Amino acid sequence: MGKMISISEASKLTGVTVKTLKIWDNEGLLKAKYKNAIQKSIQELEKERDENSENNDTSSII
């Protein structure tokens, strides 16, 4: 197996945002590897937090 890099490193190398890489991973478009279940769980929690913050955007409310 090749060297593992973080999602932020992959973002810098590819010019694709971390958010987009996470979306692609969740849609099965990437074959991401995880060091352990905790790392995957953290990424799932971050995804949930991001989705919740997008759904709770109140900037357009007057």
PDB file of N, CA, C and O in Angstrom:
ATOM      1  N   MET A   1       0.847  -1.181   0.000  1.00  0.00           N
ATOM      2  CA  MET A   1       0.000   0.000   0.000  1.00  0.00           C
ATOM      3  C   MET A   1       0.886   1.236   0.000  1.00  0.00           C
ATOM      4  O   MET A   1       1.940   1.255   0.635  1.00  0.00           O
ATOM      5  N   GLY A   2       0.448   2.274  -0.722  1.00  0.00           N
ATOM      6  CA  GLY A   2       1.195   3.519  -0.776  1.00  0.00           C
ATOM      7  C   GLY A   2       1.062   4.307   0.502  1.00  0.00           C
ATOM      8  O   GLY A   2       0.350   3.921   1.429  1.00  0.00           O
ATOM      9  N   LYS A   3       1.766   5.424   0.529  1.00  0.00           N
ATOM     10  CA  LYS A   3       1.732   6.297   1.708  1.00  0.00           C
ATOM     11  C   LYS A   3       0.339   6.892   1.880  1.00  0.00           C
ATOM     12  O   LYS A   3      -0.275   7.369   0.926  1.00  0.00           O
ATOM     13  N   MET A   4      -0.141   6.850   3.111  1.00  0.00           N
ATOM     14  CA  MET A   4      -1.431   7.475   3.409  1.00  0.00           C
ATOM     15  C   MET A   4      -1.216   8.956   3.668  1.00  0.00           C
ATOM     16  O   MET A   4      -0.244   9.354   4.310  1.00  0.00           O
ATOM     17  N   ILE A   5      -2.138   9.767   3.159  1.00  0.00           N
ATOM     18  CA  ILE A   5      -2.085  11.202   3.412  1.00  0.00           C
ATOM     19  C   ILE A   5      -3.428  11.633   3.997  1.00  0.00           C
ATOM     20  O   ILE A   5      -4.442  10.954   3.836  1.00  0.00           O
ATOM     21  N   SER A   6      -3.412  12.753   4.666  1.00  0.00           N
ATOM     22  CA  SER A   6      -4.648  13.266   5.261  1.00  0.00           C
ATOM     23  C   SER A   6      -5.526  13.862   4.165  1.00  0.00           C
ATOM     24  O   SER A   6      -5.071  14.133   3.054  1.00  0.00           O
ATOM     25  N   ILE A   7      -6.780  14.056   4.508  1.00  0.00           N
ATOM     26  CA  ILE A   7      -7.705  14.650   3.549  1.00  0.00           C
ATOM     27  C   ILE A   7      -7.283  16.076   3.207  1.00  0.00           C
ATOM     28  O   ILE A   7      -7.471  16.527   2.077  1.00  0.00           O
ATOM     29  N   SER A   8      -6.713  16.784   4.181  1.00  0.00           N
ATOM     30  CA  SER A   8      -6.265  18.153   3.892  1.00  0.00           C
ATOM     31  C   SER A   8      -5.066  18.143   2.942  1.00  0.00           C
ATOM     32  O   SER A   8      -4.943  19.019   2.086  1.00  0.00           O
ATOM     33  N   GLU A   9      -4.190  17.160   3.090  1.00  0.00           N
ATOM     34  CA  GLU A   9      -3.065  17.036   2.155  1.00  0.00           C
ATOM     35  C   GLU A   9      -3.566  16.696   0.758  1.00  0.00           C
ATOM     36  O   GLU A   9      -3.080  17.243  -0.231  1.00  0.00           O
ATOM     37  N   ALA A  10      -4.545  15.787   0.678  1.00  0.00           N
ATOM     38  CA  ALA A  10      -5.123  15.423  -0.615  1.00  0.00           C
ATOM     39  C   ALA A  10      -5.767  16.637  -1.270  1.00  0.00           C
ATOM     40  O   ALA A  10      -5.686  16.813  -2.485  1.00  0.00           O
ATOM     41  N   SER A  11      -6.408  17.473  -0.456  1.00  0.00           N
ATOM     42  CA  SER A  11      -7.036  18.681  -0.963  1.00  0.00           C
ATOM     43  C   SER A  11      -5.993  19.626  -1.558  1.00  0.00           C
ATOM     44  O   SER A  11      -6.182  20.157  -2.652  1.00  0.00           O
ATOM     45  N   LYS A  12      -4.910  19.828  -0.844  1.00  0.00           N
ATOM     46  CA  LYS A  12      -3.846  20.716  -1.323  1.00  0.00           C
ATOM     47  C   LYS A  12      -3.218  20.182  -2.608  1.00  0.00           C
ATOM     48  O   LYS A  12      -2.934  20.948  -3.529  1.00  0.00           O
ATOM     49  N   LEU A  13      -3.003  18.872  -2.668  1.00  0.00           N
ATOM     50  CA  LEU A  13      -2.356  18.264  -3.841  1.00  0.00           C
ATOM     51  C   LEU A  13      -3.248  18.286  -5.082  1.00  0.00           C
ATOM     52  O   LEU A  13      -2.755  18.403  -6.204  1.00  0.00           O
ATOM     53  N   THR A  14      -4.553  18.173  -4.877  1.00  0.00           N
ATOM     54  CA  THR A  14      -5.476  18.066  -6.008  1.00  0.00           C
ATOM     55  C   THR A  14      -6.164  19.372  -6.367  1.00  0.00           C
ATOM     56  O   THR A  14      -6.658  19.531  -7.483  1.00  0.00           O
ATOM     57  N   GLY A  15      -6.199  20.313  -5.419  1.00  0.00           N
ATOM     58  CA  GLY A  15      -6.925  21.545  -5.653  1.00  0.00           C
ATOM     59  C   GLY A  15      -8.429  21.387  -5.461  1.00  0.00           C
ATOM     60  O   GLY A  15      -9.204  22.272  -5.825  1.00  0.00           O
ATOM     61  N   VAL A  16      -8.838  20.258  -4.890  1.00  0.00           N
ATOM     62  CA  VAL A  16     -10.249  19.979  -4.608  1.00  0.00           C
ATOM     63  C   VAL A  16     -10.481  20.241  -3.127  1.00  0.00           C
ATOM     64  O   VAL A  16      -9.658  19.857  -2.297  1.00  0.00           O
ATOM     65  N   THR A  17     -11.578  20.880  -2.789  1.00  0.00           N
ATOM     66  CA  THR A  17     -11.825  21.219  -1.392  1.00  0.00           C
ATOM     67  C   THR A  17     -12.020  19.964  -0.540  1.00  0.00           C
ATOM     68  O   THR A  17     -12.416  18.909  -1.035  1.00  0.00           O
ATOM     69  N   VAL A  18     -11.734  20.107   0.738  1.00  0.00           N
ATOM     70  CA  VAL A  18     -11.935  19.016   1.687  1.00  0.00           C
ATOM     71  C   VAL A  18     -13.403  18.592   1.669  1.00  0.00           C
ATOM     72  O   VAL A  18     -13.713  17.401   1.682  1.00  0.00           O
ATOM     73  N   LYS A  19     -14.291  19.563   1.639  1.00  0.00           N
ATOM     74  CA  LYS A  19     -15.728  19.272   1.629  1.00  0.00           C
ATOM     75  C   LYS A  19     -16.096  18.397   0.425  1.00  0.00           C
ATOM     76  O   LYS A  19     -16.845  17.430   0.563  1.00  0.00           O
ATOM     77  N   THR A  20     -15.570  18.738  -0.748  1.00  0.00           N
ATOM     78  CA  THR A  20     -15.856  17.955  -1.951  1.00  0.00           C
ATOM     79  C   THR A  20     -15.276  16.549  -1.839  1.00  0.00           C
ATOM     80  O   THR A  20     -15.928  15.580  -2.225  1.00  0.00           O
ATOM     81  N   LEU A  21     -14.067  16.429  -1.319  1.00  0.00           N
ATOM     82  CA  LEU A  21     -13.472  15.103  -1.143  1.00  0.00           C
ATOM     83  C   LEU A  21     -14.317  14.242  -0.209  1.00  0.00           C
ATOM     84  O   LEU A  21     -14.488  13.046  -0.444  1.00  0.00           O
ATOM     85  N   LYS A  22     -14.847  14.858   0.859  1.00  0.00           N
ATOM     86  CA  LYS A  22     -15.699  14.123   1.793  1.00  0.00           C
ATOM     87  C   LYS A  22     -17.001  13.687   1.116  1.00  0.00           C
ATOM     88  O   LYS A  22     -17.481  12.574   1.332  1.00  0.00           O
ATOM     89  N   ILE A  23     -17.559  14.567   0.305  1.00  0.00           N
ATOM     90  CA  ILE A  23     -18.781  14.220  -0.429  1.00  0.00           C
ATOM     91  C   ILE A  23     -18.498  13.045  -1.361  1.00  0.00           C
ATOM     92  O   ILE A  23     -19.260  12.078  -1.399  1.00  0.00           O
ATOM     93  N   TRP A  24     -17.420  13.130  -2.098  1.00  0.00           N
ATOM     94  CA  TRP A  24     -17.059  12.046  -3.020  1.00  0.00           C
ATOM     95  C   TRP A  24     -16.837  10.738  -2.270  1.00  0.00           C
ATOM     96  O   TRP A  24     -17.233   9.671  -2.738  1.00  0.00           O
ATOM     97  N   ASP A  25     -16.203  10.827  -1.108  1.00  0.00           N
ATOM     98  CA  ASP A  25     -15.975   9.629  -0.289  1.00  0.00           C
ATOM     99  C   ASP A  25     -17.307   9.029   0.142  1.00  0.00           C
ATOM    100  O   ASP A  25     -17.509   7.819   0.034  1.00  0.00           O
ATOM    101  N   ASN A  26     -18.210   9.865   0.629  1.00  0.00           N
ATOM    102  CA  ASN A  26     -19.516   9.382   1.099  1.00  0.00           C
ATOM    103  C   ASN A  26     -20.368   8.824  -0.036  1.00  0.00           C
ATOM    104  O   ASN A  26     -21.199   7.945   0.193  1.00  0.00           O
ATOM    105  N   GLU A  27     -20.173   9.320  -1.252  1.00  0.00           N
ATOM    106  CA  GLU A  27     -20.923   8.828  -2.403  1.00  0.00           C
ATOM    107  C   GLU A  27     -20.260   7.601  -3.031  1.00  0.00           C
ATOM    108  O   GLU A  27     -20.778   7.028  -3.989  1.00  0.00           O
ATOM    109  N   GLY A  28     -19.111   7.206  -2.482  1.00  0.00           N
ATOM    110  CA  GLY A  28     -18.424   6.027  -2.998  1.00  0.00           C
ATOM    111  C   GLY A  28     -17.581   6.289  -4.235  1.00  0.00           C
ATOM    112  O   GLY A  28     -17.153   5.349  -4.905  1.00  0.00           O
ATOM    113  N   LEU A  29     -17.338   7.564  -4.544  1.00  0.00           N
ATOM    114  CA  LEU A  29     -16.543   7.908  -5.720  1.00  0.00           C
ATOM    115  C   LEU A  29     -15.044   7.795  -5.460  1.00  0.00           C
ATOM    116  O   LEU A  29     -14.250   7.741  -6.399  1.00  0.00           O
ATOM    117  N   LEU A  30     -14.663   7.760  -4.195  1.00  0.00           N
ATOM    118  CA  LEU A  30     -13.258   7.593  -3.813  1.00  0.00           C
ATOM    119  C   LEU A  30     -13.107   6.274  -3.058  1.00  0.00           C
ATOM    120  O   LEU A  30     -14.066   5.750  -2.490  1.00  0.00           O
ATOM    121  N   LYS A  31     -11.917   5.765  -3.065  1.00  0.00           N
ATOM    122  CA  LYS A  31     -11.631   4.575  -2.272  1.00  0.00           C
ATOM    123  C   LYS A  31     -10.721   4.983  -1.120  1.00  0.00           C
ATOM    124  O   LYS A  31      -9.550   4.610  -1.062  1.00  0.00           O
ATOM    125  N   ALA A  32     -11.290   5.751  -0.216  1.00  0.00           N
ATOM    126  CA  ALA A  32     -10.516   6.257   0.925  1.00  0.00           C
ATOM    127  C   ALA A  32     -10.214   5.128   1.896  1.00  0.00           C
ATOM    128  O   ALA A  32     -11.027   4.227   2.104  1.00  0.00           O
ATOM    129  N   LYS A  33      -9.057   5.194   2.472  1.00  0.00           N
ATOM    130  CA  LYS A  33      -8.648   4.242   3.507  1.00  0.00           C
ATOM    131  C   LYS A  33      -8.588   5.000   4.817  1.00  0.00           C
ATOM    132  O   LYS A  33      -8.273   6.189   4.846  1.00  0.00           O
ATOM    133  N   TYR A  34      -8.889   4.313   5.888  1.00  0.00           N
ATOM    134  CA  TYR A  34      -8.871   4.927   7.206  1.00  0.00           C
ATOM    135  C   TYR A  34      -7.929   4.149   8.096  1.00  0.00           C
ATOM    136  O   TYR A  34      -7.868   2.920   8.048  1.00  0.00           O
ATOM    137  N   LYS A  35      -7.195   4.888   8.909  1.00  0.00           N
ATOM    138  CA  LYS A  35      -6.258   4.245   9.835  1.00  0.00           C
ATOM    139  C   LYS A  35      -6.989   3.379  10.835  1.00  0.00           C
ATOM    140  O   LYS A  35      -6.507   2.311  11.214  1.00  0.00           O
ATOM    141  N   ASN A  36      -8.147   3.837  11.261  1.00  0.00           N
ATOM    142  CA  ASN A  36      -8.902   3.077  12.252  1.00  0.00           C
ATOM    143  C   ASN A  36     -10.353   3.550  12.275  1.00  0.00           C
ATOM    144  O   ASN A  36     -10.705   4.531  11.620  1.00  0.00           O
ATOM    145  N   ALA A  37     -11.173   2.860  13.018  1.00  0.00           N
ATOM    146  CA  ALA A  37     -12.598   3.189  13.096  1.00  0.00           C
ATOM    147  C   ALA A  37     -12.836   4.546  13.737  1.00  0.00           C
ATOM    148  O   ALA A  37     -13.809   5.220  13.401  1.00  0.00           O
ATOM    149  N   ILE A  38     -11.972   4.958  14.647  1.00  0.00           N
ATOM    150  CA  ILE A  38     -12.148   6.254  15.310  1.00  0.00           C
ATOM    151  C   ILE A  38     -12.007   7.378  14.291  1.00  0.00           C
ATOM    152  O   ILE A  38     -12.787   8.330  14.305  1.00  0.00           O
ATOM    153  N   GLN A  39     -11.029   7.275  13.418  1.00  0.00           N
ATOM    154  CA  GLN A  39     -10.839   8.305  12.407  1.00  0.00           C
ATOM    155  C   GLN A  39     -12.084   8.404  11.526  1.00  0.00           C
ATOM    156  O   GLN A  39     -12.542   9.507  11.229  1.00  0.00           O
ATOM    157  N   LYS A  40     -12.632   7.272  11.107  1.00  0.00           N
ATOM    158  CA  LYS A  40     -13.836   7.277  10.285  1.00  0.00           C
ATOM    159  C   LYS A  40     -15.002   7.884  11.063  1.00  0.00           C
ATOM    160  O   LYS A  40     -15.775   8.667  10.511  1.00  0.00           O
ATOM    161  N   SER A  41     -15.131   7.533  12.323  1.00  0.00           N
ATOM    162  CA  SER A  41     -16.215   8.072  13.143  1.00  0.00           C
ATOM    163  C   SER A  41     -16.119   9.582  13.266  1.00  0.00           C
ATOM    164  O   SER A  41     -17.133  10.277  13.207  1.00  0.00           O
ATOM    165  N   ILE A  42     -14.915  10.093  13.434  1.00  0.00           N
ATOM    166  CA  ILE A  42     -14.714  11.539  13.534  1.00  0.00           C
ATOM    167  C   ILE A  42     -15.146  12.198  12.233  1.00  0.00           C
ATOM    168  O   ILE A  42     -15.807  13.236  12.252  1.00  0.00           O
ATOM    169  N   GLN A  43     -14.780  11.610  11.112  1.00  0.00           N
ATOM    170  CA  GLN A  43     -15.161  12.190   9.833  1.00  0.00           C
ATOM    171  C   GLN A  43     -16.670  12.142   9.640  1.00  0.00           C
ATOM    172  O   GLN A  43     -17.245  13.071   9.072  1.00  0.00           O
ATOM    173  N   GLU A  44     -17.321  11.083  10.100  1.00  0.00           N
ATOM    174  CA  GLU A  44     -18.775  11.008  10.005  1.00  0.00           C
ATOM    175  C   GLU A  44     -19.428  12.077  10.878  1.00  0.00           C
ATOM    176  O   GLU A  44     -20.415  12.690  10.472  1.00  0.00           O
ATOM    177  N   LEU A  45     -18.880  12.305  12.081  1.00  0.00           N
ATOM    178  CA  LEU A  45     -19.408  13.347  12.953  1.00  0.00           C
ATOM    179  C   LEU A  45     -19.217  14.733  12.342  1.00  0.00           C
ATOM    180  O   LEU A  45     -20.097  15.587  12.449  1.00  0.00           O
ATOM    181  N   GLU A  46     -18.067  14.956  11.700  1.00  0.00           N
ATOM    182  CA  GLU A  46     -17.813  16.234  11.046  1.00  0.00           C
ATOM    183  C   GLU A  46     -18.807  16.446   9.904  1.00  0.00           C
ATOM    184  O   GLU A  46     -19.314  17.552   9.713  1.00  0.00           O
ATOM    185  N   LYS A  47     -19.080  15.393   9.153  1.00  0.00           N
ATOM    186  CA  LYS A  47     -20.042  15.476   8.053  1.00  0.00           C
ATOM    187  C   LYS A  47     -21.418  15.844   8.593  1.00  0.00           C
ATOM    188  O   LYS A  47     -22.090  16.723   8.054  1.00  0.00           O
ATOM    189  N   GLU A  48     -21.829  15.171   9.651  1.00  0.00           N
ATOM    190  CA  GLU A  48     -23.133  15.452  10.256  1.00  0.00           C
ATOM    191  C   GLU A  48     -23.201  16.892  10.744  1.00  0.00           C
ATOM    192  O   GLU A  48     -24.209  17.571  10.551  1.00  0.00           O
ATOM    193  N   ARG A  49     -22.133  17.355  11.373  1.00  0.00           N
ATOM    194  CA  ARG A  49     -22.082  18.743  11.858  1.00  0.00           C
ATOM    195  C   ARG A  49     -22.192  19.717  10.690  1.00  0.00           C
ATOM    196  O   ARG A  49     -22.930  20.699  10.771  1.00  0.00           O
ATOM    197  N   ASP A  50     -21.461  19.452   9.600  1.00  0.00           N
ATOM    198  CA  ASP A  50     -21.498  20.325   8.431  1.00  0.00           C
ATOM    199  C   ASP A  50     -22.899  20.366   7.824  1.00  0.00           C
ATOM    200  O   ASP A  50     -23.390  21.435   7.461  1.00  0.00           O
ATOM    201  N   GLU A  51     -23.537  19.205   7.717  1.00  0.00           N
ATOM    202  CA  GLU A  51     -24.888  19.147   7.167  1.00  0.00           C
ATOM    203  C   GLU A  51     -25.865  19.909   8.053  1.00  0.00           C
ATOM    204  O   GLU A  51     -26.736  20.624   7.557  1.00  0.00           O
ATOM    205  N   ASN A  52     -25.717  19.755   9.359  1.00  0.00           N
ATOM    206  CA  ASN A  52     -26.604  20.459  10.288  1.00  0.00           C
ATOM    207  C   ASN A  52     -26.411  21.964  10.203  1.00  0.00           C
ATOM    208  O   ASN A  52     -27.379  22.722  10.264  1.00  0.00           O
ATOM    209  N   SER A  53     -25.167  22.399  10.062  1.00  0.00           N
ATOM    210  CA  SER A  53     -24.927  23.839   9.989  1.00  0.00           C
ATOM    211  C   SER A  53     -25.471  24.409   8.687  1.00  0.00           C
ATOM    212  O   SER A  53     -25.927  25.552   8.664  1.00  0.00           O
ATOM    213  N   GLU A  54     -25.433  23.627   7.585  1.00  0.00           N
ATOM    214  CA  GLU A  54     -26.004  24.080   6.319  1.00  0.00           C
ATOM    215  C   GLU A  54     -27.519  24.157   6.418  1.00  0.00           C
ATOM    216  O   GLU A  54     -28.122  25.089   5.888  1.00  0.00           O
ATOM    217  N   ASN A  55     -28.137  23.206   7.079  1.00  0.00           N
ATOM    218  CA  ASN A  55     -29.584  23.168   7.219  1.00  0.00           C
ATOM    219  C   ASN A  55     -30.105  24.235   8.172  1.00  0.00           C
ATOM    220  O   ASN A  55     -31.280  24.600   8.113  1.00  0.00           O
ATOM    221  N   ASN A  56     -29.248  24.733   9.042  1.00  0.00           N
ATOM    222  CA  ASN A  56     -29.655  25.719  10.039  1.00  0.00           C
ATOM    223  C   ASN A  56     -29.182  27.114   9.691  1.00  0.00           C
ATOM    224  O   ASN A  56     -29.096  27.981  10.561  1.00  0.00           O
ATOM    225  N   ASP A  57     -28.869  27.340   8.400  1.00  0.00           N
ATOM    226  CA  ASP A  57     -28.400  28.652   7.970  1.00  0.00           C
ATOM    227  C   ASP A  57     -29.533  29.656   8.082  1.00  0.00           C
ATOM    228  O   ASP A  57     -30.554  29.536   7.403  1.00  0.00           O
ATOM    229  N   THR A  58     -29.347  30.638   8.936  1.00  0.00           N
ATOM    230  CA  THR A  58     -30.390  31.648   9.158  1.00  0.00           C
ATOM    231  C   THR A  58     -29.993  32.991   8.571  1.00  0.00           C
ATOM    232  O   THR A  58     -30.615  34.006   8.887  1.00  0.00           O
ATOM    233  N   SER A  59     -28.964  33.021   7.718  1.00  0.00           N
ATOM    234  CA  SER A  59     -28.493  34.292   7.180  1.00  0.00           C
ATOM    235  C   SER A  59     -29.530  34.975   6.294  1.00  0.00           C
ATOM    236  O   SER A  59     -29.486  36.194   6.125  1.00  0.00           O
ATOM    237  N   SER A  60     -30.468  34.206   5.723  1.00  0.00           N
ATOM    238  CA  SER A  60     -31.472  34.818   4.857  1.00  0.00           C
ATOM    239  C   SER A  60     -32.719  35.254   5.615  1.00  0.00           C
ATOM    240  O   SER A  60     -33.620  35.853   5.028  1.00  0.00           O
ATOM    241  N   ILE A  61     -32.783  34.965   6.894  1.00  0.00           N
ATOM    242  CA  ILE A  61     -33.947  35.350   7.695  1.00  0.00           C
ATOM    243  C   ILE A  61     -33.781  36.805   8.135  1.00  0.00           C
ATOM    244  O   ILE A  61     -32.731  37.202   8.640  1.00  0.00           O
ATOM    245  N   ILE A  62     -34.827  37.579   7.934  1.00  0.00           N
ATOM    246  CA  ILE A  62     -34.775  39.001   8.301  1.00  0.00           C
ATOM    247  C   ILE A  62     -35.351  39.208   9.674  1.00  0.00           C
ATOM    248  O   ILE A  62     -35.396  40.338  10.160  1.00  0.00           O
TER     249      ILE A  62
END
